[in-house]
Amino acid sequence: MGIYPQGADGTDINSVDADENRRLVVAGDDFGTICVYKFPVFKNSQPCIRLTGHSEHIPRVRFWNNAESPMIISAGGNDRCYI
């Protein structure tokens, strides 16, 4: 509910995932940005930590719940990169 930026038309967010412990939510958007939020995310209730690295949209973003070092993995659209 709260992952959509102000003025978004509902198609700007492509992928959302929550970590294993339900402490964080990650979202990939059409602008090449990954946003990390504290869980739960209520409408316009909190800012996100913005991560960049892709040139365009991010069709997939997921938490990799490795016990030793949890990570966020994202797949770029046209740049075809995994970060």
N, C-alpha and C positions, 0 to 999 in steps of 0.2 A: 504494500500500500504506500509506503513512504519512500520507495526507491525511484519514483518517477520525478524528474526535475520539473521545476516550475514551467508551465506552458507546454509540457510534453503532450503529444497526441496519442500516446499509448503504444506506439510502435518503436520508440527510441531505445527501449531496454530489450536486449536479445537473449540474455541468459542470466539466471539467478541460482545461487547455491548457498546453503548454510553449512557451517562446519559441524563436525561430529558431535560436539558438546553443546550446540545451539547457543554459542556465545557471539558468533560473527555471521554476517551475511555479505556476500559478494555479488556484484552485478556488473555485467559487461554491456556497453551501449553502442550506439551508432557512430559515436564521435571518437572512438579509439581509446576510451577511458574505462578504467576499472574502478569501481567505488566499493569501499569496504565500510560496512556499518556495524554498530553494535546490535545484537538481536534482543528483542524484536524491533522492527522498524515501523514506527507509526507515521502517519501522514505529516510531512513537514516538521517532524519532531527533533531531528538531529542532523548534523552535518556528516559528511562522509570523508574518509581519507581517499584522495584521488591518486591513482597510479596511471601512468602513461607509458607507452612504448610501441603501440601499434599505430600504423598509418591510417587505418580506417576502422570500420565496424568490427566488433568482437562477437562472433556468433556463439562461442562457447567459453565459459569460465567456470572453474570448479576448484574446490578445496581438495588437496591431496592429503588425506589424513594419515600421514606417516607418524607414528608415535614419537620418533626421535626428532623430527623436524617437519612440522606441518607446513605446507606450502599452498600457494594459489597458482594454478596453471591456466593459461588462457591461449586460445587459438584465434589468430587473426583471420579476417576475411580475405581481402585481396592481397595482403602482404604475405599470407600463408606461413606465418611464423608462429612458433610456440614459445611463450615466455613464461 
